[in-house]
Amino acid sequence: MTLLIIGGTSTDILHLETQTALSAGGAGMYTAMAAKRCGSNVSLFAPNPNPIPEVLQPVAERLAEWLGPIVDPEDGLPHFEISQRGGKTEYIKAIFGAESTLTP
């Protein structure tokens, strides 16, 4: 049996106390990877970037399937730039990609 997670992924830039890092993000991605870590076979329904960005490769490799509309990784995926410094979180930039155009 495969667990289907409906959610999203993003490619994020995190400004931390001493470094800046590129990171995979998105509630769907976090939920899918947590279920996989707990031993579930997991598929994800979310905008599916083609090609898959390097930061999302480990996610794609762990999924049974990545379902959803094919999107350009630059224009179709959400991108967030977040500062997490001095005990505060600040969203510097938020681009929602294709998520705003999806319908049931």
Sequence and secondary structure as in RCSB ss.txt:
>XXXX:A:sequence
MTLLIIGGTSTDILHLETQTALSAGGAGMYTAMAAKRCGSNVSLFAPNPNPIPEVLQPVAERLAEWLGPIVDPED
GLPHFEISQRGGKTEYIKAIFGAESTLTP
>XXXX:A:secstr
 EEEEE   EEEEEE SS EEEEEE HHHHHHHHHHHTT EEEEES EESS  GGGHHHHHH SEEES EE TTT
TS EEEEEEETTEEEEEEEE GGGGG   
